[in-house]
Amino acid sequence: MRKAEVLLAGLGGQGVQLAGDILARACTLAGRQVSVLPSYGAEARGTLIRTEVVIADEEIIYPGVLEPDIFVAFSQEAYDHFLPLIMPQTVIFYDSASVTPQEIRDGVTRQHAIPAMAAAAELGDAKAANMIMLGALATASNLVPQLELRQILSEGPSKRAETSIRALDKGMELAAGTVGR
């Protein structure tokens, strides 16, 4: 892997910042260079937020996302707002309960619906949708080994860690069923 730019976006309270932080920590643990730029308004809950994560094997010159390789949309507002930044090579993951995808210009066809909110509800924790999306991202890319993600998640309180790891596994399962198509 040379360099990957990941843009995660949604509404405050959806766990976008946490997902970006966990992704960055796991990549650092795997020995990669990482830059994380969170962005959110003063009234974070319910407002548009994003986290930019740049992952590289060499020194990162510019810490922000210029041309996302992966875009993860947790809400329709985020999807619509950041869609103009999407490049032909960008892989898009979106929560199918929150986002109605648009036809993308210039032949970009790699959009993957992940039913993160529905799967989180099935797991009994609506707040786990962010870990489901993180699992989908991990399965569909070589960005971070699963072992490091599990290690980071297991550092939390035991009940939360167990739920987060189950959600991560569910996201990996969901992505394995959609990404290969």
Z-matrix of the N, CA and C atoms (Angstrom, degrees):
N
C 1 1.447
C 2 1.520 1 108.81
N 3 1.297 2 115.68 1 128.25
C 4 1.454 3 120.69 2 177.04
C 5 1.520 4 109.75 3 -86.12
N 6 1.324 5 117.07 4 -65.71
C 7 1.456 6 122.37 5 -179.91
C 8 1.522 7 108.73 6 -155.98
N 9 1.315 8 116.34 7 143.90
C 10 1.466 9 121.30 8 176.04
C 11 1.516 10 108.78 9 -136.03
N 12 1.322 11 115.43 10 137.66
C 13 1.459 12 121.89 11 177.76
C 14 1.524 13 108.04 12 -114.07
N 15 1.338 14 115.32 13 124.49
C 16 1.461 15 121.89 14 -176.96
C 17 1.517 16 108.68 15 -119.59
N 18 1.318 17 115.87 16 128.99
C 19 1.458 18 122.35 17 176.49
C 20 1.519 19 107.99 18 -115.58
N 21 1.324 20 116.50 19 117.32
C 22 1.460 21 122.43 20 175.90
C 23 1.519 22 106.34 21 -110.21
N 24 1.328 23 117.64 22 131.29
C 25 1.460 24 119.39 23 -177.35
C 26 1.520 25 110.76 24 -146.29
N 27 1.315 26 114.71 25 148.13
C 28 1.462 27 121.14 26 179.18
C 29 1.510 28 109.20 27 -175.24
N 30 1.318 29 115.07 28 -149.03
C 31 1.453 30 121.52 29 178.95
C 32 1.518 31 108.99 30 -109.90
N 33 1.323 32 115.92 31 147.68
C 34 1.456 33 119.98 32 177.40
C 35 1.515 34 110.71 33 -53.84
N 36 1.306 35 116.62 34 134.57
C 37 1.461 36 121.56 35 -178.51
C 38 1.521 37 113.48 36 101.38
N 39 1.344 38 117.61 37 -9.22
C 40 1.465 39 120.98 38 -179.52
C 41 1.530 40 112.78 39 -89.77
N 42 1.312 41 117.81 40 -2.93
C 43 1.455 42 120.81 41 178.35
C 44 1.513 43 114.40 42 84.87
N 45 1.317 44 116.80 43 21.29
C 46 1.462 45 121.62 44 -179.99
C 47 1.530 46 110.65 45 -63.55
N 48 1.329 47 115.98 46 -46.39
C 49 1.468 48 119.88 47 -179.12
C 50 1.525 49 110.64 48 -63.69
N 51 1.319 50 117.01 49 -42.37
C 52 1.461 51 120.70 50 -179.86
C 53 1.523 52 111.16 51 -63.61
N 54 1.318 53 117.14 52 -43.05
C 55 1.473 54 120.66 53 178.69
C 56 1.527 55 110.41 54 -60.76
N 57 1.322 56 117.08 55 -43.20
C 58 1.467 57 120.70 56 177.87
C 59 1.515 58 112.33 57 -64.34
N 60 1.325 59 116.03 58 -40.94
C 61 1.468 60 120.13 59 178.88
C 62 1.528 61 111.51 60 -64.63
N 63 1.320 62 116.90 61 -42.88
C 64 1.467 63 120.50 62 179.92
C 65 1.522 64 110.47 63 -66.43
N 66 1.333 65 116.81 64 -42.02
C 67 1.460 66 120.43 65 176.15
C 68 1.529 67 110.05 66 -57.50
N 69 1.316 68 116.44 67 -47.04
C 70 1.467 69 120.97 68 -178.46
C 71 1.528 70 111.56 69 -64.47
N 72 1.312 71 117.17 70 -45.05
C 73 1.475 72 120.40 71 179.98
C 74 1.520 73 111.39 72 -62.64
N 75 1.331 74 117.03 73 -41.17
C 76 1.466 75 120.24 74 179.86
C 77 1.524 76 110.92 75 -66.48
N 78 1.319 77 117.18 76 -39.23
C 79 1.469 78 120.26 77 178.18
C 80 1.522 79 110.99 78 -66.60
N 81 1.330 80 116.67 79 -38.95
C 82 1.462 81 120.66 80 176.43
C 83 1.524 82 109.87 81 -62.72
N 84 1.321 83 116.37 82 -43.55
C 85 1.460 84 121.33 83 178.41
C 86 1.532 85 111.25 84 -60.82
N 87 1.337 86 115.80 85 -31.22
C 88 1.465 87 120.97 86 178.84
C 89 1.534 88 111.97 87 -81.58
N 90 1.340 89 117.48 88 2.44
C 91 1.458 90 120.73 89 175.39
C 92 1.511 91 115.23 90 90.42
N 93 1.327 92 117.64 91 15.23
C 94 1.463 93 120.30 92 -179.80
C 95 1.520 94 110.51 93 -97.19
N 96 1.322 95 115.98 94 159.01
C 97 1.456 96 122.65 95 172.49
C 98 1.529 97 107.02 96 -81.16
N 99 1.331 98 116.77 97 139.49
C 100 1.465 99 120.22 98 -175.79
C 101 1.522 100 110.03 99 -141.54
N 102 1.327 101 114.35 100 142.84
C 103 1.456 102 121.95 101 171.01
C 104 1.523 103 107.22 102 -128.98
N 105 1.324 104 116.24 103 136.17
C 106 1.467 105 121.32 104 178.79
C 107 1.520 106 108.19 105 -126.90
N 108 1.328 107 116.26 106 127.18
C 109 1.462 108 121.24 107 176.28
C 110 1.527 109 108.86 108 -124.89
N 111 1.339 110 117.31 109 100.92
C 112 1.463 111 119.27 110 175.07
C 113 1.521 112 109.83 111 -81.93
N 114 1.318 113 116.34 112 151.43
C 115 1.456 114 120.94 113 177.29
C 116 1.519 115 108.58 114 -146.65
N 117 1.330 116 115.71 115 124.00
C 118 1.453 117 120.15 116 179.90
C 119 1.516 118 108.87 117 -155.53
N 120 1.315 119 115.29 118 155.94
C 121 1.453 120 120.96 119 -178.77
C 122 1.516 121 112.38 120 -78.93
N 123 1.316 122 115.99 121 174.69
C 124 1.464 123 121.38 122 -179.45
C 125 1.524 124 111.03 123 -62.50
N 126 1.312 125 116.86 124 -36.27
C 127 1.461 126 121.36 125 177.49
C 128 1.523 127 106.89 126 -100.23
N 129 1.320 128 117.55 127 74.00
C 130 1.465 129 122.42 128 -169.25
C 131 1.524 130 113.89 129 -57.70
N 132 1.333 131 119.00 130 -42.67
C 133 1.455 132 119.38 131 -176.43
C 134 1.526 133 110.24 132 -67.85
N 135 1.324 134 116.07 133 120.01
C 136 1.450 135 121.84 134 177.01
C 137 1.522 136 115.23 135 89.33
N 138 1.318 137 118.27 136 -6.43
C 139 1.466 138 120.63 137 178.24
C 140 1.523 139 109.78 138 -100.82
N 141 1.299 140 115.93 139 162.12
C 142 1.463 141 121.94 140 -179.26
C 143 1.524 142 110.12 141 -65.51
N 144 1.328 143 115.84 142 127.11
C 145 1.458 144 121.01 143 177.51
C 146 1.526 145 109.07 144 -134.70
N 147 1.326 146 114.87 145 164.00
C 148 1.463 147 119.96 146 176.73
C 149 1.517 148 109.34 147 -150.92
N 150 1.304 149 114.45 148 158.65
C 151 1.453 150 122.28 149 170.57
C 152 1.513 151 106.86 150 -132.52
N 153 1.312 152 115.71 151 127.87
C 154 1.456 153 121.96 152 177.39
C 155 1.521 154 107.56 153 -104.23
N 156 1.333 155 116.44 154 127.18
C 157 1.459 156 121.33 155 179.35
C 158 1.523 157 107.93 156 -124.65
N 159 1.321 158 116.15 157 122.67
C 160 1.454 159 121.74 158 176.14
C 161 1.524 160 106.44 159 -111.24
N 162 1.330 161 116.33 160 128.20
C 163 1.458 162 122.87 161 -176.48
C 164 1.520 163 107.62 162 -124.39
N 165 1.337 164 116.41 163 131.16
C 166 1.460 165 119.63 164 -178.28
C 167 1.525 166 110.21 165 -150.17
N 168 1.324 167 114.37 166 161.17
C 169 1.458 168 120.38 167 174.57
C 170 1.520 169 111.29 168 -88.83
N 171 1.321 170 116.62 169 -14.33
C 172 1.461 171 122.21 170 -179.83
C 173 1.526 172 109.08 171 -121.94
N 174 1.301 173 116.78 172 177.03
C 175 1.447 174 121.97 173 -179.88
C 176 1.527 175 111.22 174 -54.71
N 177 1.315 176 116.18 175 138.07
C 178 1.460 177 122.41 176 178.56
C 179 1.529 178 107.67 177 -92.44
N 180 1.323 179 115.69 178 119.46
C 181 1.459 180 120.77 179 -177.29
C 182 1.534 181 111.16 180 -81.26
N 183 1.328 182 117.18 181 -46.79
C 184 1.467 183 121.64 182 179.09
C 185 1.525 184 107.90 183 -116.59
N 186 1.331 185 118.63 184 124.72
C 187 1.463 186 120.77 185 -171.31
C 188 1.524 187 116.12 186 -79.47
N 189 1.321 188 119.00 187 -8.72
C 190 1.458 189 120.77 188 -176.83
C 191 1.516 190 113.33 189 -100.28
N 192 1.326 191 114.93 190 169.03
C 193 1.460 192 122.11 191 177.75
C 194 1.521 193 108.89 192 -87.28
N 195 1.321 194 116.18 193 120.16
C 196 1.467 195 121.70 194 176.86
C 197 1.527 196 111.14 195 -102.08
N 198 1.317 197 116.12 196 -44.34
C 199 1.465 198 122.78 197 179.99
C 200 1.520 199 107.75 198 -134.19
N 201 1.342 200 117.21 199 92.74
C 202 1.458 201 119.31 200 -173.72
C 203 1.529 202 113.50 201 -61.67
N 204 1.322 203 114.69 202 132.98
C 205 1.460 204 120.55 203 171.82
C 206 1.524 205 109.38 204 -82.68
N 207 1.339 206 115.23 205 -33.14
C 208 1.461 207 122.18 206 178.29
C 209 1.515 208 108.65 207 -133.41
N 210 1.328 209 115.54 208 134.51
C 211 1.459 210 122.30 209 175.71
C 212 1.521 211 107.27 210 -124.28
N 213 1.328 212 116.44 211 124.63
C 214 1.459 213 122.20 212 178.51
C 215 1.520 214 107.01 213 -114.60
N 216 1.339 215 116.43 214 116.27
C 217 1.463 216 121.94 215 -178.26
C 218 1.530 217 109.65 216 -108.54
N 219 1.324 218 114.86 217 119.75
C 220 1.459 219 121.32 218 179.29
C 221 1.530 220 111.54 219 -92.45
N 222 1.337 221 118.14 220 -13.75
C 223 1.468 222 121.18 221 -177.48
C 224 1.529 223 110.21 222 -147.10
N 225 1.332 224 115.34 223 160.79
C 226 1.463 225 120.86 224 177.88
C 227 1.516 226 111.00 225 -62.98
N 228 1.338 227 116.54 226 -40.51
C 229 1.460 228 120.32 227 179.96
C 230 1.526 229 110.99 228 -59.14
N 231 1.313 230 116.35 229 -43.65
C 232 1.467 231 120.63 230 179.85
C 233 1.524 232 110.50 231 -66.92
N 234 1.314 233 116.34 232 -43.80
C 235 1.465 234 121.04 233 179.92
C 236 1.527 235 109.88 234 -58.22
N 237 1.331 236 116.05 235 -51.41
C 238 1.464 237 120.52 236 -177.95
C 239 1.530 238 112.08 237 -64.50
N 240 1.327 239 116.75 238 -39.44
C 241 1.460 240 120.83 239 -176.53
C 242 1.533 241 112.18 240 -67.73
N 243 1.329 242 116.73 241 -41.61
C 244 1.461 243 119.93 242 -173.79
C 245 1.528 244 114.16 243 -96.31
N 246 1.303 245 117.77 244 -5.15
C 247 1.457 246 120.48 245 179.94
C 248 1.531 247 113.42 246 -55.31
N 249 1.333 248 120.20 247 -35.91
C 250 1.468 249 119.32 248 177.60
C 251 1.532 250 114.50 249 -62.56
N 252 1.328 251 118.28 250 -18.66
C 253 1.464 252 121.40 251 178.95
C 254 1.531 253 112.95 252 -83.95
N 255 1.310 254 116.10 253 -10.32
C 256 1.461 255 120.41 254 -173.33
C 257 1.530 256 110.58 255 -69.76
N 258 1.329 257 113.74 256 134.17
C 259 1.456 258 121.94 257 179.54
C 260 1.531 259 108.70 258 -102.03
N 261 1.333 260 118.75 259 164.10
C 262 1.470 261 120.02 260 179.42
C 263 1.526 262 113.96 261 -57.15
N 264 1.323 263 118.21 262 -29.55
C 265 1.466 264 120.00 263 -178.18
C 266 1.533 265 113.02 264 -88.42
N 267 1.318 266 117.93 265 -5.98
C 268 1.461 267 120.93 266 -176.17
C 269 1.523 268 111.24 267 -66.50
N 270 1.326 269 115.63 268 134.29
C 271 1.459 270 122.58 269 173.19
C 272 1.524 271 106.37 270 -99.27
N 273 1.326 272 116.09 271 127.84
C 274 1.457 273 121.47 272 -176.50
C 275 1.522 274 109.72 273 -109.93
N 276 1.327 275 115.09 274 131.97
C 277 1.454 276 122.60 275 170.18
C 278 1.515 277 106.60 276 -116.60
N 279 1.329 278 116.85 277 133.75
C 280 1.454 279 119.48 278 178.03
C 281 1.521 280 109.64 279 -139.70
N 282 1.330 281 114.20 280 151.55
C 283 1.456 282 119.95 281 178.00
C 284 1.527 283 107.71 282 -77.73
N 285 1.317 284 116.16 283 117.30
C 286 1.461 285 120.69 284 -174.37
C 287 1.526 286 113.10 285 -66.15
N 288 1.329 287 119.25 286 -19.24
C 289 1.460 288 121.44 287 177.34
C 290 1.521 289 111.85 288 -81.04
N 291 1.326 290 117.36 289 -20.50
C 292 1.462 291 121.21 290 -173.62
C 293 1.514 292 114.51 291 -112.76
N 294 1.331 293 117.43 292 -18.07
C 295 1.464 294 120.57 293 -170.70
C 296 1.522 295 110.36 294 -126.34
N 297 1.320 296 114.87 295 132.13
C 298 1.460 297 121.88 296 168.90
C 299 1.522 298 105.71 297 -104.15
N 300 1.334 299 117.08 298 110.83
C 301 1.468 300 119.03 299 -174.25
C 302 1.525 301 112.31 300 -69.77
N 303 1.299 302 114.81 301 155.64
C 304 1.461 303 122.15 302 176.60
C 305 1.525 304 108.94 303 -105.07
N 306 1.310 305 115.05 304 159.38
C 307 1.467 306 119.64 305 170.71
C 308 1.516 307 106.10 306 -69.08
N 309 1.307 308 116.10 307 127.32
C 310 1.461 309 120.73 308 -175.38
C 311 1.521 310 109.91 309 -93.15
N 312 1.311 311 114.88 310 142.08
C 313 1.458 312 121.30 311 179.68
C 314 1.526 313 111.26 312 -73.11
N 315 1.270 314 116.33 313 167.36
C 316 1.464 315 124.18 314 171.92
C 317 1.526 316 114.44 315 56.77
N 318 1.314 317 116.69 316 29.87
C 319 1.452 318 119.46 317 172.12
C 320 1.515 319 116.91 318 76.18
N 321 1.317 320 119.25 319 13.21
C 322 1.458 321 119.95 320 176.29
C 323 1.519 322 107.67 321 -73.59
N 324 1.288 323 116.27 322 118.17
C 325 1.464 324 119.10 323 -177.13
C 326 1.523 325 112.48 324 -124.68
N 327 1.292 326 117.59 325 1.46
C 328 1.457 327 119.20 326 -176.21
C 329 1.527 328 110.94 327 -90.46
N 330 1.319 329 114.68 328 76.59
C 331 1.452 330 121.73 329 174.96
C 332 1.520 331 107.13 330 -116.51
N 333 1.333 332 115.75 331 131.51
C 334 1.452 333 120.23 332 -176.00
C 335 1.522 334 110.25 333 -123.80
N 336 1.320 335 115.65 334 119.71
C 337 1.459 336 121.79 335 176.54
C 338 1.523 337 108.81 336 -80.39
N 339 1.302 338 116.32 337 123.43
C 340 1.459 339 122.46 338 176.76
C 341 1.531 340 106.90 339 -119.42
N 342 1.327 341 118.01 340 117.12
C 343 1.469 342 119.86 341 -179.55
C 344 1.528 343 111.94 342 -77.41
N 345 1.318 344 115.89 343 64.15
C 346 1.463 345 121.66 344 -172.49
C 347 1.528 346 112.47 345 -65.01
N 348 1.313 347 117.83 346 -46.49
C 349 1.464 348 119.61 347 -177.89
C 350 1.527 349 111.25 348 -65.59
N 351 1.318 350 116.80 349 -41.16
C 352 1.462 351 120.09 350 179.34
C 353 1.526 352 110.60 351 -66.13
N 354 1.318 353 116.82 352 -42.47
C 355 1.470 354 120.97 353 179.43
C 356 1.531 355 110.74 354 -66.19
N 357 1.319 356 116.98 355 -37.68
C 358 1.463 357 120.48 356 178.19
C 359 1.527 358 110.15 357 -64.42
N 360 1.331 359 116.63 358 -40.76
C 361 1.462 360 120.32 359 177.28
C 362 1.535 361 110.78 360 -62.45
N 363 1.331 362 116.16 361 -39.89
C 364 1.470 363 120.01 362 177.48
C 365 1.526 364 110.98 363 -63.03
N 366 1.323 365 117.10 364 -33.70
C 367 1.465 366 121.45 365 178.52
C 368 1.532 367 111.85 366 -77.20
N 369 1.329 368 115.93 367 -9.58
C 370 1.459 369 120.07 368 179.06
C 371 1.516 370 114.76 369 87.05
N 372 1.324 371 117.70 370 15.32
C 373 1.461 372 121.23 371 179.97
C 374 1.524 373 109.46 372 -147.21
N 375 1.320 374 116.68 373 97.17
C 376 1.462 375 121.43 374 -177.80
C 377 1.522 376 112.32 375 -60.24
N 378 1.346 377 117.30 376 -23.85
C 379 1.458 378 120.79 377 -179.61
C 380 1.525 379 112.71 378 -77.11
N 381 1.318 380 118.22 379 -3.99
C 382 1.465 381 121.53 380 -177.32
C 383 1.529 382 113.19 381 -87.19
N 384 1.327 383 118.20 382 2.07
C 385 1.469 384 120.82 383 -179.02
C 386 1.522 385 111.43 384 -59.55
N 387 1.330 386 117.16 385 -33.91
C 388 1.471 387 119.46 386 179.62
C 389 1.529 388 111.48 387 -65.55
N 390 1.320 389 117.74 388 -36.47
C 391 1.468 390 120.29 389 178.96
C 392 1.528 391 110.55 390 -72.91
N 393 1.312 392 116.88 391 -30.24
C 394 1.469 393 120.83 392 175.40
C 395 1.526 394 109.35 393 -65.43
N 396 1.323 395 116.81 394 -45.01
C 397 1.468 396 120.03 395 177.75
C 398 1.527 397 111.16 396 -65.21
N 399 1.326 398 117.54 397 -36.37
C 400 1.461 399 121.03 398 177.42
C 401 1.534 400 110.18 399 -65.09
N 402 1.312 401 117.42 400 -39.56
C 403 1.466 402 121.15 401 176.54
C 404 1.511 403 111.75 402 -63.48
N 405 1.333 404 116.45 403 -39.83
C 406 1.466 405 120.65 404 177.58
C 407 1.522 406 110.36 405 -63.66
N 408 1.321 407 116.33 406 -44.56
C 409 1.465 408 121.10 407 178.66
C 410 1.531 409 110.46 408 -60.85
N 411 1.321 410 117.14 409 -43.23
C 412 1.470 411 121.14 410 -178.74
C 413 1.526 412 111.56 411 -64.35
N 414 1.318 413 116.83 412 -37.95
C 415 1.462 414 120.36 413 -179.55
C 416 1.516 415 111.95 414 -70.15
N 417 1.314 416 115.99 415 -36.00
C 418 1.461 417 120.45 416 -174.15
C 419 1.522 418 113.46 417 -86.33
N 420 1.315 419 117.48 418 -1.87
C 421 1.468 420 119.83 419 -177.67
C 422 1.522 421 110.30 420 -140.24
N 423 1.300 422 115.38 421 170.07
C 424 1.464 423 121.53 422 175.12
C 425 1.518 424 110.39 423 -100.66
N 426 1.302 425 118.02 424 22.27
C 427 1.458 426 120.76 425 -172.42
C 428 1.515 427 113.68 426 -66.23
N 429 1.309 428 116.48 427 -41.83
C 430 1.462 429 118.65 428 -174.42
C 431 1.524 430 109.88 429 -147.70
N 432 1.317 431 116.82 430 132.41
C 433 1.464 432 119.50 431 176.55
C 434 1.540 433 110.91 432 -65.71
N 435 1.309 434 115.63 433 144.49
C 436 1.455 435 121.22 434 -177.87
C 437 1.531 436 111.99 435 -61.51
N 438 1.318 437 117.40 436 -32.62
C 439 1.461 438 121.47 437 -179.43
C 440 1.529 439 110.93 438 -58.74
N 441 1.324 440 116.94 439 -43.92
C 442 1.462 441 121.01 440 -179.32
C 443 1.537 442 111.01 441 -67.80
N 444 1.329 443 116.89 442 -38.73
C 445 1.467 444 119.17 443 176.93
C 446 1.522 445 110.35 444 -61.76
N 447 1.313 446 116.27 445 -46.62
C 448 1.472 447 119.88 446 179.25
C 449 1.534 448 111.35 447 -62.38
N 450 1.314 449 116.35 448 -37.95
C 451 1.463 450 119.95 449 179.70
C 452 1.525 451 110.68 450 -63.42
N 453 1.318 452 116.90 451 -45.34
C 454 1.471 453 120.85 452 178.86
C 455 1.526 454 109.87 453 -62.41
N 456 1.323 455 117.45 454 -45.77
C 457 1.464 456 120.62 455 -178.17
C 458 1.519 457 111.83 456 -65.91
N 459 1.310 458 118.20 457 -33.37
C 460 1.466 459 120.55 458 -177.70
C 461 1.521 460 112.60 459 -74.00
N 462 1.324 461 118.12 460 -9.08
C 463 1.464 462 121.55 461 179.08
C 464 1.524 463 112.62 462 -74.96
N 465 1.321 464 117.48 463 -16.58
C 466 1.462 465 120.91 464 -178.26
C 467 1.521 466 111.94 465 -79.75
N 468 1.350 467 116.03 466 -178.17
C 469 1.471 468 119.86 467 175.93
C 470 1.532 469 109.78 468 -55.18
N 471 1.319 470 116.76 469 144.57
C 472 1.470 471 121.00 470 -169.92
C 473 1.526 472 113.67 471 -56.39
N 474 1.327 473 119.45 472 -44.74
C 475 1.468 474 120.28 473 -179.13
C 476 1.529 475 110.24 474 -66.36
N 477 1.312 476 116.86 475 -43.55
C 478 1.470 477 121.05 476 179.07
C 479 1.531 478 110.12 477 -65.24
N 480 1.323 479 116.91 478 -41.25
C 481 1.466 480 121.38 479 179.66
C 482 1.521 481 110.22 480 -62.00
N 483 1.308 482 117.04 481 -44.07
C 484 1.469 483 121.24 482 179.98
C 485 1.529 484 110.87 483 -61.07
N 486 1.322 485 116.55 484 -46.34
C 487 1.469 486 121.13 485 179.05
C 488 1.521 487 111.11 486 -63.94
N 489 1.320 488 116.68 487 -43.15
C 490 1.468 489 120.89 488 -179.12
C 491 1.524 490 111.27 489 -63.75
N 492 1.308 491 117.47 490 -40.84
C 493 1.466 492 120.60 491 179.92
C 494 1.526 493 110.35 492 -69.36
N 495 1.325 494 117.52 493 -39.23
C 496 1.476 495 119.91 494 175.27
C 497 1.529 496 110.65 495 -62.19
N 498 1.330 497 117.10 496 -40.35
C 499 1.465 498 121.35 497 178.61
C 500 1.526 499 110.67 498 -66.75
N 501 1.323 500 117.07 499 -42.39
C 502 1.464 501 121.28 500 177.12
C 503 1.530 502 109.97 501 -58.32
N 504 1.331 503 116.72 502 -46.60
C 505 1.465 504 121.30 503 178.56
C 506 1.524 505 111.55 504 -61.51
N 507 1.326 506 116.77 505 -39.66
C 508 1.476 507 120.75 506 178.90
C 509 1.520 508 110.07 507 -64.14
N 510 1.327 509 117.45 508 -41.69
C 511 1.461 510 121.07 509 177.86
C 512 1.514 511 111.78 510 -62.97
N 513 1.325 512 116.28 511 -39.56
C 514 1.469 513 120.70 512 177.62
C 515 1.524 514 110.29 513 -63.96
N 516 1.309 515 116.12 514 -41.66
C 517 1.463 516 121.54 515 178.37
C 518 1.531 517 111.00 516 -63.18
N 519 1.327 518 115.96 517 -46.17
C 520 1.471 519 120.76 518 -179.34
C 521 1.531 520 111.08 519 -63.01
N 522 1.326 521 116.64 520 -42.86
C 523 1.479 522 119.84 521 -179.54
C 524 1.510 523 111.22 522 -67.52
N 525 1.321 524 117.50 523 -37.40
C 526 1.461 525 120.03 524 179.52
C 527 1.516 526 110.95 525 -60.85
N 528 1.329 527 117.02 526 -29.15
C 529 1.460 528 121.08 527 179.42
C 530 1.503 529 114.59 528 -83.02
N 531 1.345 530 118.33 529 -17.05
C 532 1.461 531 120.01 530 -177.16
C 533 1.517 532 114.47 531 -113.42
N 534 1.312 533 117.77 532 -33.73
C 535 1.452 534 121.95 533 -171.59
C 536 1.520 535 111.81 534 -70.48
N 537 1.307 536 118.42 535 -35.14
C 538 1.461 537 121.19 536 -177.36
C 539 1.501 538 114.67 537 -73.33
N 540 1.315 539 117.82 538 -9.49
C 541 1.473 540 121.83 539 -177.02
C 542 1.499 541 113.14 540 -74.98
